[in-house]
Amino acid sequence: MICLQGIQKLTLLDYPGRVACTLFTGGCNFRCPFCQNSDLLPCHKKGLLDSSEVLAFLEQRRKKNLLDGVCITGGEPLLQEGLGSFLRALKQMGYAVKLDTNGSLPDKLQEFIKAQLVDYVAMDIKNSPERYAETSGTTGLYNHAVERSAELLKKGLVPYEFRTTVVKEFHDAQSFQQIASWIEGAGAYYLQSFVDSDAVLEKGLHAYEPEELEAFRQMILPKVPSAKLRGVDLSIR
């Protein structure tokens, strides 16, 4: 059983180089104050998508050559007990699979990578290790687990990216100095700006200006040359 609570039938942005469909799983073990998907934090049985109907839709789209990728996001997808069998069904159809994760379940992540059930992993780097609990809304229980997941991905067993949603109340220059030391040499790292909305868990949070984000990126570059801004227009003043 997999808790599927939403579907975006077509995306050209979520999976680099792929025409994809994005599936949203319910349930998460983090409570990030800046979360945009707060409606997915619990798994609501009401409105749950039928996984067999979703697979039938994807099979039809694949046969028509309309899609070649599927993004699994959440929530935290690795919490789903039935995720392995669902991923196998996608792979049997010939889909490339991208998994979004908060990195809190490294054993599951390793299992799916070794089984070749995922083709691309996007992992959140919430903050520097010392501010991780605060930024993820947890007690710090998952810090070691997240570090293990990051080290696993840096081995290069599967294409991956790290990404940080930058929020003025949680991130500063020291944060990024420590993040850079932690993920030094990462193959891909993106800074993306916080965007406020009614869905955000904590009200009153703020984004940095584009030039401030670029200053953070420049600070990171010596240790993480792959660092880029995502969705940030530096021409906006």
LINZIPE-V537367 format. One record per pair of residues at least 12 apart in sequence whose C-alpha atoms are under 7 Angstrom apart, sorted by the first residue. I is the first residue (numbers start at 1). J is the second residue. D is the distance in Angstrom with one decimal. If there is no record, write none. Layout:
I:J:D ; I:J:D
//
This chain:
1:81:6.7 ; 1:82:4.8 ; 2:80:5.7 ; 2:81:6.7 ; 2:82:5.0 ; 2:83:6.2 ; 3:25:5.5 ; 3:26:5.6 ; 3:43:6.4 ; 3:48:6.6 ; 3:80:6.9 ; 4:23:6.9 ; 4:24:5.8 ; 4:25:4.5 ; 4:26:6.2 ; 4:48:5.8 ; 4:49:5.3 ; 5:24:5.7 ; 5:25:5.6 ; 5:26:5.8 ; 5:47:6.8 ; 5:48:5.1 ; 5:49:5.8 ; 6:23:5.9 ; 6:24:4.8 ; 7:22:5.7 ; 7:23:4.6 ; 7:24:6.1 ; 8:21:5.7 ; 8:22:5.0 ; 8:23:6.5 ; 9:21:4.8 ; 9:22:6.5 ; 14:71:7.0 ; 15:71:6.6 ; 15:98:6.7 ; 18:68:6.2 ; 18:69:5.7 ; 19:67:5.3 ; 19:68:5.7 ; 19:69:6.0 ; 20:67:5.4 ; 20:68:6.0 ; 20:69:4.3 ; 20:70:5.1 ; 20:71:6.8 ; 21:69:6.5 ; 21:70:4.9 ; 21:71:6.2 ; 22:70:5.8 ; 22:71:4.5 ; 22:72:6.0 ; 23:71:6.1 ; 23:72:5.1 ; 23:73:6.1 ; 24:72:6.3 ; 24:73:5.0 ; 24:74:4.7 ; 25:73:6.2 ; 25:74:4.6 ; 25:75:5.7 ; 25:76:6.9 ; 25:77:5.7 ; 26:40:4.7 ; 26:41:6.0 ; 26:42:5.9 ; 26:43:4.3 ; 26:74:6.0 ; 26:75:5.2 ; 27:40:5.9 ; 27:41:4.6 ; 27:42:4.4 ; 27:43:4.8 ; 27:75:5.1 ; 27:76:6.2 ; 28:41:5.0 ; 28:42:6.8 ; 28:75:4.7 ; 28:76:4.8 ; 30:136:5.6 ; 30:137:5.9 ; 30:138:6.1 ; 31:136:5.8 ; 31:137:4.5 ; 31:138:6.7 ; 32:135:5.9 ; 32:136:4.3 ; 32:137:4.9 ; 33:137:6.6 ; 33:200:6.9 ; 33:201:5.1 ; 33:202:4.9 ; 34:200:5.3 ; 34:201:6.0 ; 34:202:6.3 ; 35:200:5.3 ; 35:201:6.1 ; 36:199:5.5 ; 36:200:5.0 ; 37:199:6.6 ; 38:199:6.0 ; 38:200:6.6 ; 38:201:6.4 ; 40:74:6.7 ; 40:75:5.5 ; 41:75:5.7 ; 59:93:6.6 ; 68:95:5.5 ; 68:96:6.4 ; 69:95:5.3 ; 69:96:4.7 ; 69:97:5.8 ; 70:95:6.6 ; 70:96:6.3 ; 70:97:5.0 ; 70:98:6.2 ; 71:97:5.9 ; 71:98:4.6 ; 71:99:6.0 ; 72:98:6.2 ; 72:99:5.0 ; 72:100:6.2 ; 73:99:6.3 ; 73:100:4.9 ; 76:101:5.9 ; 76:102:6.7 ; 77:101:6.7 ; 78:105:6.8 ; 78:108:6.6 ; 87:117:5.9 ; 88:117:6.3 ; 91:117:6.7 ; 96:119:5.9 ; 97:118:5.1 ; 97:119:5.3 ; 97:120:6.5 ; 98:118:6.1 ; 98:119:5.9 ; 98:120:4.6 ; 98:121:5.7 ; 99:118:6.6 ; 99:120:6.3 ; 99:121:4.9 ; 99:122:6.2 ; 100:121:6.0 ; 100:122:4.8 ; 100:123:5.9 ; 101:122:6.4 ; 101:123:5.0 ; 101:124:6.6 ; 102:123:5.6 ; 102:124:5.1 ; 103:123:6.1 ; 103:145:6.9 ; 103:146:4.7 ; 103:149:5.4 ; 104:142:5.7 ; 104:145:5.2 ; 104:146:5.0 ; 105:145:6.4 ; 106:145:6.1 ; 106:148:6.2 ; 106:149:4.8 ; 113:158:7.0 ; 119:158:6.2 ; 119:159:6.7 ; 120:158:6.1 ; 120:159:5.0 ; 120:160:5.4 ; 121:159:6.6 ; 121:160:4.6 ; 121:161:6.4 ; 122:160:5.6 ; 122:161:4.9 ; 122:162:5.9 ; 123:161:6.3 ; 123:162:5.0 ; 123:163:6.4 ; 124:162:5.7 ; 124:163:5.0 ; 124:164:5.9 ; 125:162:6.2 ; 125:163:5.7 ; 125:164:5.2 ; 126:164:5.7 ; 127:175:6.4 ; 127:179:6.7 ; 128:175:5.2 ; 128:178:5.5 ; 128:179:5.0 ; 129:143:6.9 ; 135:170:6.5 ; 154:186:6.2 ; 160:188:6.9 ; 161:187:6.9 ; 161:188:4.7 ; 161:189:5.7 ; 162:188:6.1 ; 162:189:4.7 ; 162:190:6.3 ; 163:189:5.4 ; 163:190:4.6 ; 163:191:5.8 ; 164:190:6.4 ; 164:191:5.1 ; 164:192:6.1 ; 165:191:6.2 ; 165:192:4.9 ; 165:193:5.6 ; 165:194:5.7 ; 166:191:6.7 ; 166:192:6.1 ; 166:193:5.2 ; 166:194:5.5 ; 166:207:7.0 ; 167:194:5.5 ; 167:206:6.0 ; 167:207:5.3 ; 167:208:6.9 ; 168:206:5.5 ; 168:207:5.6 ; 168:208:5.9 ; 169:205:6.5 ; 169:206:6.9 ; 173:216:6.6 ; 176:216:6.8 ; 176:220:6.6 ; 177:220:6.6 ; 180:220:5.5 ; 180:223:5.8 ; 180:224:6.2 ; 181:223:6.7 ; 184:223:5.0 ; 184:224:5.3 ; 185:223:6.2 ; 185:224:5.1 ; 186:224:6.0 ; 186:226:7.0 ; 187:226:6.1 ; 188:226:5.1 ; 188:227:6.4 ; 189:226:5.9 ; 189:227:4.7 ; 189:228:6.4 ; 190:227:5.7 ; 190:228:5.0 ; 190:229:5.5 ; 190:230:6.0 ; 191:228:6.3 ; 191:229:4.9 ; 191:230:6.0 ; 192:229:6.0 ; 192:230:5.1 ; 192:231:6.4 ; 193:207:6.2 ; 193:232:7.0 ; 194:207:5.2 ; 195:207:6.8 ; 210:232:6.2 ; 210:233:6.6 ; 210:234:5.4 ; 211:234:6.4
//
